[in-house]
Amino acid sequence: MQNLKEQIIHLQHKLASISRGESVEVGSIRIHRYDRDVAVWDLTNAGKRGKMVDSFVLYDLNRSNNELDLMEELEKANSFESALKIAKKYLEKDDNIKLYERKHKGIEISPAGFKPISIQGKDVFIQADYDSFRVRDRSDINEETCIPAIKGGKADIKVFYRWVKDNQAKIKNMNFNEIVSAMRDEGIKYHRYCALD
């Protein structure tokens, strides 16, 4: 009977916690669960130039018997301070867990609610993310590709993302050359190359 009860509790914890490889946003924090670690970012200043973002990583969770309880408690945290307090509580409980704290430039961390866009069109594949983009010609055996310009392309990433978001339905039916032409018309700088070179 005890074994069945433990299995049910374990299953409840597993269902309640964030899956490996998944990110969730709770309150003003982002939690990402890796295979053996969990990372938490304070999103208050995310995406803001001249600001800093606090974060921490709890690692060696694979050596701990408290991983599922920890994940469940972190999901209930609604601020970075409460998440860090939970992390430190588990550090005291379990010598196997380690903590690493750091700061990032605000502009390096995607703001709360940001979602990358992937489009699998008839002839192209497009990925628009917070800090990069990729357009790949699926009909070309050399897989011609566009990425942000090597020099001065950072601002163009945001412009590209907005253009893709506003034109998703249209883009699905465009070919690679039509997309490159539209990017040029929008003033988006890019680097074009053959991926199979």
RADAZI-V214867 format. One line per field, one symbol per residue. ss: DSSP state (H for helix, E for strand, L for the rest). A space follows every 10 residues. Layout:
BEGIN
ss: ???
END
This chain:
BEGIN
ss: LHHHHHHHHH HHHHHHLLLL LLEEEELLEE EEELLLLEEE EEHHHLLLLL LEEEEEEEEL HHHLLLHHHH HHHHHHLLLH HHHHHHHHHH HHHLLLLEEE EEEEEHHHLL LLLLLLEEEE LLLEEEEELL LLEEEEELLL LLLEEEEELL LLLHHHHHHH HHHHHHLHHH HLLLLHHHHH HHHHHHLLLE EEEELLL
END
